[in-house]
Amino acid sequence: FNLLWVLAGVLGVFLAVDGQGAPGGECFTACIGALYGMAFTIKMTRKFAGKGDYAVCKLEGQWFFEGDLAKIPKEQWKWKLMIRTPDFITGTDRKQAVATLLKKGKPRAVEEVKLETIDEGQCVQMLHVGPYEKECETIAVMREFAESKGIKLIGPHHEIYLSDPRRVPPERLKTILRVPVVGG
């Protein structure tokens, strides 16, 4: 297990879209498409306008639930899918990208993508290697670590997807898990 205690607050600007439903389901997949469409449209528009280039970051997600996630039907899972953006991306960039994508006939889901700042504060973070279905085991280790430090996991857990599940076998998937904490 790779464990990292994040001392500073975790803050960032993201393209983000909220949803509910099973990972890989129709809504989830549409939201991923809308996010990547927005991210690459903004990137390329800025690049061709001579405003600089940057790399589009990995897909991330926050998962909102009460109790044991394993006992909640996947259709009831609530999430926020996100792609971190540079701080210089503005609401105007977002609006231009929406207009461009709609003009190209892309689904109206792009209108749901917001630009927002997320401040998670102090967090415990750990690299999970393996299938998504086994993340609860890693979160249990994180909870144990937090309790040993006199702190408590709170809020939604955050995932940063380092591997593409279409290309990497489940046992080799790498995902950073991050959970905000209080106390200490």
C-alpha positions as CSV (number, residue, x, y, z in Angstrom):
1,F,0.0,0.0,0.0
2,N,1.2,3.5,-0.8
3,L,-0.1,6.0,1.7
4,L,0.4,9.7,1.6
5,W,-0.8,12.2,4.2
6,V,-1.6,15.4,2.4
7,L,-0.9,18.3,4.8
8,A,-2.0,21.2,2.7
9,G,-5.5,21.8,1.5
10,V,-6.3,20.3,-1.9
11,L,-7.7,23.0,-4.1
12,G,-8.2,23.1,-7.9
13,V,-10.3,24.4,-10.8
14,F,-12.2,21.7,-12.7
15,L,-14.6,21.2,-15.6
16,A,-17.3,19.2,-13.7
17,V,-20.6,17.5,-14.3
18,D,-22.9,16.0,-11.6
19,G,-24.9,12.8,-12.2
20,Q,-26.5,9.7,-10.8
21,G,-26.3,6.1,-11.9
22,A,-24.1,3.1,-12.4
23,P,-20.5,3.6,-13.6
24,G,-20.4,2.7,-17.3
25,G,-24.1,3.4,-17.6
26,E,-25.7,5.6,-20.3
27,C,-25.7,8.8,-18.2
28,F,-22.1,8.2,-16.8
29,T,-20.8,7.6,-20.3
30,A,-22.5,10.7,-21.8
31,C,-21.1,12.8,-19.0
32,I,-17.5,11.5,-19.7
33,G,-18.0,12.3,-23.4
34,A,-19.3,15.8,-22.6
35,L,-16.3,16.5,-20.2
36,Y,-13.6,15.4,-22.7
37,G,-15.4,17.3,-25.5
38,M,-15.3,20.4,-23.4
39,A,-11.7,19.9,-22.2
40,F,-10.2,19.3,-25.7
41,T,-12.3,22.1,-27.3
42,I,-11.1,24.6,-24.7
43,K,-7.5,23.4,-25.1
44,M,-7.5,23.6,-28.9
45,T,-9.4,26.9,-29.1
46,R,-6.8,28.5,-26.8
47,K,-3.9,26.9,-28.6
48,F,-5.0,28.0,-32.1
49,A,-5.8,31.6,-30.7
50,G,-2.1,31.8,-29.5
51,K,-3.1,31.7,-25.9
52,G,-0.8,28.8,-25.0
53,D,-1.1,25.1,-24.8
54,Y,-1.4,22.7,-21.9
55,A,-2.1,19.0,-21.3
56,V,-5.6,17.8,-20.6
57,C,-5.6,16.1,-17.2
58,K,-6.9,12.7,-16.1
59,L,-10.5,12.0,-15.5
60,E,-11.5,12.3,-11.8
61,G,-14.6,11.6,-9.8
62,Q,-16.2,12.3,-6.5
63,W,-18.6,9.8,-5.0
64,F,-21.4,10.9,-2.6
65,F,-23.0,8.3,-0.4
66,E,-24.1,7.5,3.1
67,G,-23.2,4.2,4.6
68,D,-21.7,1.2,2.9
69,L,-21.3,1.8,-0.9
70,A,-21.4,-2.0,-1.5
71,K,-25.0,-2.1,-0.2
72,I,-26.3,0.8,-2.3
73,P,-27.7,-0.1,-5.8
74,K,-25.4,1.3,-8.5
75,E,-28.4,3.1,-10.1
76,Q,-28.6,5.3,-6.9
77,W,-24.9,6.2,-6.8
78,K,-24.4,10.0,-7.0
79,W,-21.2,11.4,-8.5
80,K,-19.4,14.3,-9.9
81,L,-17.0,13.7,-12.8
82,M,-14.2,16.2,-13.3
83,I,-11.2,17.1,-15.4
84,R,-8.8,19.5,-13.7
85,T,-8.0,22.6,-15.7
86,P,-5.4,25.4,-15.5
87,D,-6.4,28.3,-13.3
88,F,-6.5,30.6,-16.3
89,I,-9.5,28.9,-17.9
90,T,-12.5,31.2,-17.6
91,G,-16.3,31.1,-17.8
92,T,-15.9,32.7,-21.3
93,D,-13.7,29.7,-22.4
94,R,-16.5,27.4,-21.2
95,K,-19.3,29.3,-23.0
96,Q,-17.3,29.4,-26.2
97,A,-16.7,25.6,-26.0
98,V,-20.4,24.9,-25.4
99,A,-21.4,27.0,-28.4
100,T,-18.7,25.3,-30.6
101,L,-19.7,21.8,-29.6
102,L,-23.5,22.4,-30.0
103,K,-22.8,23.9,-33.5
104,K,-21.0,20.7,-34.4
105,G,-24.1,18.7,-33.3
106,K,-22.7,17.3,-30.1
107,P,-25.2,16.2,-27.4
108,R,-26.8,18.9,-25.1
109,A,-25.0,17.3,-22.2
110,V,-22.1,19.7,-22.8
111,E,-24.3,22.5,-21.4
112,E,-24.3,20.7,-18.1
113,V,-20.5,20.9,-17.7
114,K,-19.6,23.6,-15.2
115,L,-16.3,25.3,-14.3
116,E,-15.9,25.1,-10.6
117,T,-13.3,25.4,-7.9
118,I,-13.1,22.5,-5.4
119,D,-11.5,22.9,-2.0
120,E,-11.2,19.6,-0.2
121,G,-9.0,20.8,2.6
122,Q,-6.7,18.3,4.3
123,C,-7.0,14.8,2.9
124,V,-5.7,11.3,3.3
125,Q,-4.6,9.9,-0.1
126,M,-3.6,6.4,-1.2
127,L,-2.8,4.6,-4.4
128,H,-5.2,1.8,-5.1
129,V,-4.0,-0.9,-7.5
130,G,-6.6,-3.4,-8.6
131,P,-10.3,-3.5,-9.7
132,Y,-12.6,-0.6,-8.8
133,E,-14.8,-3.2,-6.9
134,K,-12.0,-3.6,-4.3
135,E,-11.5,0.1,-3.5
136,C,-13.5,-0.4,-0.3
137,E,-10.6,-2.4,1.0
138,T,-8.2,0.5,0.4
139,I,-10.6,3.0,1.9
140,A,-10.8,0.8,5.0
141,V,-6.9,1.0,5.3
142,M,-7.2,4.8,4.9
143,R,-9.8,4.9,7.6
144,E,-7.6,2.9,9.9
145,F,-4.6,5.2,9.2
146,A,-6.7,8.3,9.8
147,E,-8.0,6.9,13.2
148,S,-4.4,6.1,14.2
149,K,-3.7,9.9,13.7
150,G,-6.7,11.0,15.6
151,I,-8.6,12.2,12.5
152,K,-11.8,11.2,10.8
153,L,-12.6,10.7,7.1
154,I,-15.5,13.0,6.0
155,G,-17.2,14.0,2.8
156,P,-17.1,12.4,-0.6
157,H,-14.3,10.2,-1.6
158,H,-12.3,11.4,-4.7
159,E,-10.8,9.2,-7.3
160,I,-8.2,10.1,-9.9
161,Y,-8.1,7.5,-12.7
162,L,-4.5,6.9,-13.8
163,S,-5.3,3.9,-16.0
164,D,-7.7,3.4,-18.8
165,P,-10.0,0.5,-18.0
166,R,-10.5,-0.2,-21.7
167,R,-6.8,-1.0,-22.1
168,V,-5.6,-2.2,-18.6
169,P,-6.7,-5.4,-17.0
170,P,-8.7,-4.8,-13.7
171,E,-5.9,-6.3,-11.5
172,R,-3.5,-3.6,-12.8
173,L,-5.7,-0.5,-12.7
174,K,-4.2,2.4,-10.8
175,T,-6.5,4.9,-9.0
176,I,-5.5,7.5,-6.5
177,L,-8.1,7.6,-3.7
178,R,-8.4,10.8,-1.7
179,V,-10.7,11.5,1.3
180,P,-11.0,14.8,3.2
181,V,-10.4,14.6,7.0
182,V,-11.2,16.5,10.1
183,G,-9.6,16.5,13.6
184,G,-6.0,16.1,14.7
